[in-house]
Amino acid sequence: KVDVMAARLRLVHPTAEVVAEPRFYNAESAEQLLAGRVDFVVDCIDNMTAKAHLVATCLERGIPIVSSMGAAARLDPTQIRTGDLCDTEIDPFARAFRKLLRKHHGVDVQRAQPIGVHAVYSVEVPREPAPLAYDEGQGFVCVCPGGKNGLNDCDKKNRIDGSAAFVTGAFGLAAASVVVRVLSGVG
């Protein structure tokens, strides 16, 4: 994904300096990945521990960030919103994320009190997953390619909500819009 994105960015803006880093973000990789001048961070991390560390680190260093909240289990891209992390609503992922930020990083996110973290979120109520035809009534069975990456092992999950490409794509476009508006001074 990283190399494809870098190639696409170079086509769009040939003079831009694009550095592809095909690594997971976590507390151990933070110093290397955030070294040097960082204009903006776009966070699409699913792992809450890594996500919270990244957001807290960006806040501490004054690095602008837009963080994507829960896109899974949704089908309506017209329900996507952008705003400060304190504005998120209806999203169980965002609720759990705010709690984790508060508990482990001392970032107190209170309703109507902006903290300077841009967020992309959906106000659509997440859907319950449909029963799987291929599990033959045996319950959850992971079908992810490889199933394990060291951070999100399917063996440790009893449920994975699916994502629709047209929703996750719209989340990405909304995040890109935030970056362009902030860097250009439009919003």
C-alpha positions as CSV (number, residue, x, y, z in Angstrom):
1,K,0.0,0.0,0.0
2,V,2.8,2.4,0.9
3,D,4.7,2.1,-2.3
4,V,1.5,2.4,-4.4
5,M,0.5,5.5,-2.5
6,A,4.0,7.0,-2.9
7,A,4.0,6.4,-6.6
8,R,0.6,8.0,-7.0
9,L,1.6,11.0,-5.0
10,R,4.7,11.5,-7.2
11,L,2.4,11.4,-10.3
12,V,0.2,14.1,-8.8
13,H,3.0,16.3,-7.5
14,P,6.3,15.4,-9.2
15,T,8.4,17.9,-7.2
16,A,7.1,16.8,-3.8
17,E,9.4,14.9,-1.5
18,V,7.7,11.6,-0.8
19,V,9.3,9.1,1.5
20,A,7.6,5.7,1.7
21,E,8.0,4.0,5.1
22,P,6.5,0.4,5.0
23,R,6.4,0.0,8.7
24,F,3.8,-0.1,11.5
25,Y,3.7,2.9,13.8
26,N,4.2,2.2,17.5
27,A,6.0,3.6,20.5
28,E,9.3,2.0,19.3
29,S,9.1,3.3,15.7
30,A,7.8,6.8,16.7
31,E,11.1,8.5,16.8
32,Q,12.2,7.3,13.3
33,L,8.8,7.8,11.7
34,L,8.3,11.3,13.1
35,A,11.9,12.5,12.7
36,G,12.6,15.7,10.7
37,R,10.1,18.1,9.5
38,V,6.5,16.7,9.5
39,D,3.9,19.0,7.9
40,F,0.9,16.9,8.7
41,V,0.1,13.4,9.9
42,V,-2.9,11.4,8.5
43,D,-3.7,8.7,11.0
44,C,-5.6,5.7,9.7
45,I,-4.3,3.2,12.3
46,D,-6.7,0.5,13.5
47,N,-4.7,-0.5,16.6
48,M,-5.9,1.8,19.4
49,T,-2.7,1.6,21.4
50,A,-0.6,2.8,18.5
51,K,-3.3,5.3,17.4
52,A,-3.4,6.9,20.9
53,H,0.4,7.1,21.1
54,L,0.6,8.8,17.7
55,V,-2.1,11.3,18.6
56,A,-0.6,12.1,22.0
57,T,2.9,12.4,20.4
58,C,1.6,14.8,17.7
59,L,-0.2,16.9,20.3
60,E,3.0,17.0,22.4
61,R,5.1,18.1,19.5
62,G,2.6,20.5,17.9
63,I,2.3,18.4,14.7
64,P,-1.0,18.8,13.0
65,I,-2.9,15.5,12.7
66,V,-6.2,14.2,11.3
67,S,-7.3,10.9,12.8
68,S,-9.7,8.6,11.2
69,M,-12.3,7.0,13.6
70,G,-14.4,4.0,13.0
71,A,-15.4,3.3,9.3
72,A,-16.2,-0.4,9.8
73,A,-19.8,-1.6,9.9
74,R,-21.1,1.4,8.0
75,L,-22.6,1.7,4.5
76,D,-23.5,5.4,4.1
77,P,-20.6,7.7,3.2
78,T,-22.9,10.7,3.4
79,Q,-22.9,10.4,7.2
80,I,-19.2,11.1,7.4
81,R,-18.2,14.3,9.3
82,T,-15.0,16.2,10.1
83,G,-14.3,18.2,13.2
84,D,-12.3,18.2,16.4
85,L,-12.0,14.9,18.2
86,C,-14.3,16.3,20.9
87,D,-17.1,16.6,18.3
88,T,-17.2,12.9,17.5
89,E,-20.5,11.2,18.3
90,I,-22.4,7.9,17.8
91,D,-19.0,6.2,17.0
92,P,-18.1,3.5,19.5
93,F,-14.6,3.4,18.2
94,A,-14.2,7.1,18.9
95,R,-15.7,6.8,22.4
96,A,-13.2,4.0,23.3
97,F,-10.4,5.9,21.7
98,R,-11.1,9.1,23.7
99,K,-11.2,7.0,26.9
100,L,-7.8,5.4,26.0
101,L,-6.3,8.8,25.3
102,R,-7.5,10.0,28.7
103,K,-6.4,7.0,30.7
104,H,-3.0,6.2,29.2
105,H,-1.8,9.6,27.8
106,G,-3.5,12.2,30.0
107,V,-5.3,13.8,27.0
108,D,-8.6,14.9,28.4
109,V,-11.1,15.0,25.6
110,Q,-14.3,16.7,26.8
111,R,-17.4,17.4,24.8
112,A,-17.3,20.9,23.2
113,Q,-13.7,21.5,24.3
114,P,-11.5,21.3,21.2
115,I,-8.1,19.8,21.7
116,G,-6.7,20.5,18.2
117,V,-7.0,17.0,16.9
118,H,-8.9,16.8,13.6
119,A,-11.1,13.8,13.3
120,V,-13.0,12.0,10.5
121,Y,-15.9,10.1,11.9
122,S,-19.4,8.8,10.9
123,V,-22.7,9.6,12.6
124,E,-24.2,6.5,11.1
125,V,-24.9,3.9,13.8
126,P,-22.7,0.9,13.1
127,R,-24.4,-2.3,11.9
128,E,-24.2,-5.7,13.5
129,P,-22.3,-8.2,11.4
130,A,-24.4,-10.6,9.4
131,P,-24.0,-14.3,10.1
132,L,-21.3,-15.8,7.9
133,A,-22.3,-18.5,5.4
134,Y,-18.8,-20.1,5.4
135,D,-18.5,-20.7,9.1
136,E,-21.0,-23.5,9.1
137,G,-22.5,-22.4,12.4
138,Q,-19.1,-22.7,14.2
139,G,-18.8,-19.0,15.0
140,F,-16.1,-16.5,14.1
141,V,-13.4,-17.7,11.6
142,C,-10.8,-15.3,10.4
143,V,-10.4,-15.2,6.7
144,C,-7.7,-12.4,6.6
145,P,-4.8,-13.1,4.3
146,G,-2.0,-14.3,6.6
147,G,-4.2,-13.6,9.7
148,K,-1.3,-12.4,11.7
149,N,0.9,-9.3,11.5
150,G,2.1,-9.0,15.1
151,L,-0.3,-6.2,16.0
152,N,-3.7,-7.4,14.9
153,D,-3.8,-11.2,15.2
154,C,-7.1,-12.7,14.2
155,D,-6.6,-15.4,16.9
156,K,-7.1,-12.7,19.5
157,K,-10.5,-11.5,18.1
158,N,-14.0,-12.9,18.4
159,R,-15.4,-10.5,15.8
160,I,-14.2,-8.3,13.0
161,D,-16.5,-5.8,11.5
162,G,-16.3,-5.5,7.8
163,S,-15.5,-2.3,5.9
164,A,-17.0,-1.1,2.6
165,A,-14.4,0.4,0.2
166,F,-16.7,3.2,-0.7
167,V,-16.9,4.2,3.0
168,T,-13.2,3.8,3.8
169,G,-12.4,5.7,0.6
170,A,-14.7,8.5,1.6
171,F,-13.0,8.6,5.0
172,G,-9.7,9.0,3.2
173,L,-11.0,11.8,0.9
174,A,-12.4,13.6,3.9
175,A,-9.0,13.3,5.7
176,A,-7.3,14.7,2.6
177,S,-9.7,17.6,2.5
178,V,-8.8,18.4,6.1
179,V,-5.1,18.4,5.3
180,V,-5.5,20.6,2.2
181,R,-7.8,23.1,4.0
182,V,-5.5,23.4,7.0
183,L,-2.2,23.7,5.1
184,S,-3.7,26.2,2.6
185,G,-5.2,28.3,5.4
186,V,-8.7,27.8,4.2
187,G,-10.1,26.1,7.3
